[in-house]
Amino acid sequence: MTEWKASDYARISALQHAMAEEALSLIELNGAEQVLDVGCGNGKTTSEIAARVPRRRVVGVDFSADMIAFANAHHDAGLLPNLTFSVADARHLPFSEEFDLVVSFNALHWIPNQIQALKSIHKVLRAKGRAQLRLVPKGERKSLEDVIEETRLSPRWMEHFKTFHDPYLHLTPGQYAELAEQSGFEIRRLQTVAKAWDFESRAAFLAFGSVTFVEWTQHLPEDDRQAFVEDVLDRYRQVAADEPGQENYFRFYQMDILLAR
């Protein structure tokens, strides 16, 4: 599970928030739902959900204690008394049949043992409850995470990763749907879209990588971490830049899946 520093995440989270906002538009709420946000991060999107169901309970959970501390520090309990945040592991959610809707936005792909997380989500839902999940699936184009893995296995870096295991999920949409069905869910909708995000500058892309590559860079001496991120971005440019002027493009897939208990 990934432990990100909340203050750093808040500084570079424009992409994540934009993707969460897009996924939120897929959710139909009638105002009567109890909602759980799994992998809530800094709580910004969770707060928007709570504002849409002001008379119902909304809970945001994240594996990162630092993220939850940040969310609580920036949460106005007087404005949104129905919203709470707590530390929890998506594989072992501390609830049972308490929620009508579970959402998760670009968090679950950091859990290689995905069926454990899906079964945990199934357990917290009430009968006829729904789960709206957005994550990055494996696609035709080589991913940024694939390039990070190639980099860490290169002669320059491999000695630092002798006991390392890839922390990222690599499943196609079809494989993910199979796991969801094995976990007791019915697939209501599944769609995958190719996306591109222009960081506009090398410095902005580097800042993003310095925060989001933490599962890899934490294994390196601090003085080598920026060089590793630079190496990844140099390699990734050859994958993502389809034409001149796209040197700072990040290309990825977004899978939206609606599950019913």
Helices and strands as residue ranges (DSSP letters): H 6-12, H 14-24, E 35-38, H 44-52, E 58-62, H 65-73, E 83-87, G 90-92, E 99-105, G 108-110, H 114-124, E 125-135, H 144-152, G 158-161, H 173-182, E 186-198, H 202-212, H 214-217, G 222-224, H 225-240, E 249-260
